[in-house]
Amino acid sequence: GDLYFEKAVNGFLTDLFDKWKEQNCVHDVTIVLFSRIFYEAQSIDDFPVSVRECLQTDSKGRIYEDFYRVIVQNERYEEWTPVLRQLRILFNEYQDLVLHFHEHMQQNLKMPKASLSVASQGNFLETLNMSLNLFENYYLDRNF
């Protein structure tokens, strides 16, 4: 079977953007990738000092960190093919980028082993909040 990502990009989003193009309409779109990383560590002290402020502990005592990657924010395009291409490329790199984020930022940094959570354990509500913050003052300076 297909991954949900493949179904979303190759199916739903492609069909949606084609339909918008067919109907000659545009909409504001925000696409955010989100992930939660669980670390195999017993305490925050197992981490370098520079990383500790990024970490949180869940109700089960697991140490985790949330990551968000905004692909597009409130964009209106007539042609979405480049965005879909960018999503496909990013998807292939995303796991490594997130799992080894701190090592990529600081060489020679020793981090405990990390693993991606399932989507249901990620912070979906924060992702929604990020995309909806624009509408907080939507009645002001509308762009249409």
N, C-alpha and C positions, 0 to 999 in steps of 0.2 A: 504494500500500500504506500500511498504518498504520506509524507510528513504534513502536519497541519500548516507549516510554513509554505510548503509547495502548493497546497490547496488554496491558501490565501493569496499568494502572489500569482501563481499560474492560472488560478480559477477565478476566485471572487474579485480581487482587485483588478485584474485584467478585464474581466467582463464589465465591472462597474465603470471603469475609465472609458472603455469602448462605448458603453451606453451613453455616458455623458457627452462624449465626442459626437456621437450619432445625433443626440438631441440638442447639440450646440449649447451646452450649459457648462458652467464651472461652479465649483464649491470650494470653500476653505477646507483644507485637509491637514491634519496633524498625524504623523506616524511616529510612535515611540516604541523602541525595543526596551524591555525591562527584564532584569534577572536578579535572582537572589543567589548568593554564593554562601554555602556553609563550609566552615573551616574545621578541619580535624585538629582541634586544640582543646586543652583543658581549661585554660584561662586566658584572659586578655594579655597577661604577662608573657605569653608564648610568642607575642608579636613584637616587631620593631616599634619603638616609641613613636616614630613618624606616622604609623598606620593606625594606632589605637583609637584615635578620635573618630575614625570611619566605621568602627565596628559596633555591633549591637548584640544583645543576647536575647533569644526568644524564651517563651514560657517553658520550654523543655531544657533550657540551659545550653542550647547550641549557639555558637558564635557565628554571626553572619554579617554580610555586607550587601547592600542593594546597589544595583547599577542601572542607569537609565541612559539610553542613547537616542536623542532626538534626530530623526532622519529628515523630516520636514515639519515645519510648524506654521500653521495658518497660511499655507501656500495655495495659490490658484494657478494651475497650469492648464493649458489646452492640450499639451502632449505630456503624458505621464510615463512614457517608455524609459527615459533616462532614470527616473526615480525607481522604477521596478528593476532596472539593471543594477542600480546602486544597492538596492535591497538584497538581490541575489549574491552580489559580491560580498557585502557585509555579513550576510548569513554564514558564508563559508569561513570567515575570519573571526566571527563574533565570540565563539566559545574560547578560543585562545586569548583573544583580547581581554576578555573579562576574567578568566581564571588566572591570568598572569599579569593583570593590570599593574600591580605595584612593582613587579620585577621589571616590566617594560619602562616604568617611570624612573626607577632607581636601580641601577646595576648593582650586583652583589648583595641584594636584599634577600634575606632568608625568610620565607613565609611558610607557614604550615600548609599542608596539602588542602586543596579546595575542590569542591564539587558543586555543580549547578543543581539548584532545587528544581522540582517540577513547577510548572506555571501556577498551580493552585496555591503554592507556598510563597509565591512572589508577592510584591506589594502593588497589586493591580489598582487599588484605590488611589495610591499616590500618583500612579501613571494617569489615571482619569483626572485627578486634580491638576496635574501639570498641563493637560490639554484644555481644561476648562477655565484655567486662570485668566485666559484672554477675555472671557465673557463676563468677568467681574464688573467691568465698566463698559459693557458692550454698547450701552446707550450713548456713550461719548465718542465723538470723532469717528463715526462709522465710515468705512472705506468704500462705500458704494452709493 
